[in-house]
Amino acid sequence: EAGVAQSPRYKIIEKRQSVAFWCNPISGHATLYWYQQILGQGPKLLIQFQNNGVVDDSQLPKDRFSAERLKGVDSTLKIQPAKLEDSAVYLCASSSTPDWGGPKSSYEQYFGPGTRLTVT
Amino acid sequence: GQQVMQIPQYQHVQEGEDFTTYCNSSTTLSNIQWYKQRPGGHPVFLIQLVKSGEVKKQKRLTFQFGEAKKNSSLHITATQTTDVGTYFCGLSPRAGSYQLTFGKGTKLSVIP
């Protein structure tokens, strides 16, 4: 099966500019996540979607970050305006709904290749 | 909120030596997942542990979930250069929650 697709792979912008990232999850995966991974750190969840609804966006800096998944498939994450500390890799991941108690009670997350953002 | 400690932060081993990384949670967990991220790559799922005291093996990798479901370990026997990367634990506090809180990871270097 095709993996999680993300674009662009790299982006360099100046502070106060805006940027958008796109993610297409694995076909049929209901849950989609956006993570921010700063160099030397683990992925930090920004927002989680279940179909086209937001499950958790408690760690999303809503004054500058926004995300949507309008048709419950692909998703975009936007930063406006960007700050220097937003320099990071932005990872998109997706997972299917597990069959709790069944043979596949796992919701392993499949990550895309990420977008490396540099803010100068 | 959820606190995750992963130790060590870095580990350099000679090829053929063993390697262990530990993950500790401040709260009791529903389950834990382990991921590997190669240099320049993205995290790739390795395994999920659900039951107290559970031990799972994948070839040279052994994963263990603590009896109290607050800690876990990943042990690699006889490391190879292909084991190079950063190993992350992802913690899930609630059954039915798809959310994971990731540790900072343990970066493994293998000297050939």
Interface residues (C-beta under 8 A of the other chain):
Chain A: T31 G40 Q41 G42 P43 K44 L45 Q48 Q50 V55 D56 L91 A93 S95 W100 S105 S106 Y107 E108 Q109 Y110 F111 G112 P113 G114
Chain B: V4 Q6 Q33 Y35 G41 H42 P43 V44 F45 Q48 V50 F88 G90 A95 G96 Y98 Q99 L100 T101 F102 G103 K104 G105
